[in-house]
Amino acid sequence: MLEIRSARKVFYKGQADEKVALDSLSLKLATGEFGVVIGSNGAGKSSMLNAISGALVLDSGQVIINGDDVTAMPVHKRAMRLARVFQDPMKGTAASMTVAENMLLADLRSQKRTLRQGLNATRLATYKERLSLLGLGLENRLDTRVELLSGGQRQSLSLIMAVGGSPDLLLLDEHTAALDPRTADIVMQATVRAVDALKLTTLMVTHNMQHAVDFGHSVIMLDAGKLRLEISGEEKAKVTVVDLIGHFSVKTDRMLLAS
Ligand SMILES: Nc1ncnc2c1ncn2[C@@H]1O[C@H](COP(=O)(O)OP(=O)(O)OP(=O)(O)O)[C@@H](O)[C@H]1O
């Protein structure tokens, strides 16, 4: 469960270029819910994710994860409870290491250093099982160096590595934005398979309105640091790309082409 209560963040307060990034933003995400966050440039989406991860210190307001107020918790402590996948498929994995070695690295990150062990048979079997959740055949490529994988396979590997420690919350920060449309769709399918299988509470930021329509349980739209719209249930099942675009106060060229 995630709850954001009246989060406020102002950059350059009192100066001519003052920017209100989060303006009394409140939202709730139930355990197991997959929320898709949309909004125009500067709406506050990244600021919200940064406030959740602790990278951004709020001026006021609270972040509650599974009932615990983590607002004052330092980033490294919060990191044990959160998984985050970023836009750049090259950044979440180590290129010159194999798929299995990358999985081991992620494993060790979420455990005590004293538990350090090599790639034993038990671990390899677990990695195969986890990788098979993605539906991309990566479980048969454990010995392949990651630099030989496609961008989509690599981003999907980042995702499965990020969620290995059973996080309370998965944050997807435009994780398909740097991929071509077909690859982005493949990564989204892999994402949904992993999120469903592991029952992860997930918040995904995207500029792709088709993905906002096709995936997730709810659509959360931010505008000027505020919650502008929340759609879930039957309403979410019926919503179209044109409906969503209609709620944007500023429309980009890409949106106008899609509508
Ligand atoms: N580190 C910062 N310093 C100054 N202003 C910032 C900083 N981070 C964000 N802002 C400002 O806060 C507002 C919200 O920005 P934010 O990056 O959260 O929006 P966003 O919805 O993620 O936009 P985009 O879709 O372009 O990534 C913007 O006006 C932005 O210029």
The ligand as an ORCA input file, in Angstrom:
! r2SCAN-3c Opt
* xyz 0 1
  N      15.712     19.701     -9.427
  C      14.856     20.641     -9.834
  N      15.182     21.949     -9.759
  C      14.321     22.914    -10.143
  N      13.091     22.682    -10.638
  C      12.715     21.405    -10.764
  C      13.573     20.308    -10.375
  N      12.925     19.139    -10.611
  C      11.726     19.478    -11.124
  N      11.589     20.817    -11.220
  C      10.421     21.555    -11.694
  O       9.291     21.003    -11.051
  C       8.194     20.864    -11.961
  C       7.805     19.395    -12.053
  O       8.842     18.691    -12.727
  P       8.851     17.110    -12.918
  O      10.171     16.753    -13.499
  O       8.455     16.455    -11.655
  O       7.690     16.912    -13.999
  P       7.373     15.644    -14.915
  O       5.884     15.497    -14.900
  O       8.166     14.483    -14.474
  O       7.837     16.150    -16.346
  P       8.397     15.294    -17.607
  O       7.225     14.598    -18.212
  O       8.942     16.360    -18.493
  O       9.460     14.356    -17.091
  C       8.674     21.452    -13.278
  O       8.263     22.801    -13.316
  C      10.168     21.359    -13.187
  O      10.791     22.372    -13.940
*
